[in-house]
Amino acid sequence: MAEVENEPGPGIDYRFTLANERTFLAWIRTSLGLLAGGVAVHTLVQPFLVTGIRRAIAVSCVALAVVLAVGALLRWRQVTRAMHAGRALPETVMVPILAFGIAFISLIAAIAVLVE
């Protein structure tokens, strides 16, 4: 009988599969938090003196949320395939993307506050 891609093959500990799912869900929670933050900034924050900064912060949050959600799915699939093939886990670009994205959003927010 052929193995289904989502089921661990022989020798794969189920704890690793479940850890991969937990990591995926953590990235999704982060993405949802950014999405909620972007909507909140757009809806609740008063406009700044500099036109467009509020929108830039909101759009940046939502765009980063989309990138993280897609990246989480791709990462989950990469790790699953590596475990099934018995390969080392691949490096991830998700952490630097998140770090630089948050730094960028923070920089925009800091500029907006300083200009006020």
Secondary structure, DSSP 8 states (H G I E B T S, - for coil): ----TTS--TT--HHHHHHHHHHHHHHHHHHHHHHHHHHHHHHHS---SSTTHHHHHHHHHHHHHHHHHHHHHHHHHHHHHHHHHT------SHHHHHHHHHHHHHHHHHHHHHH-
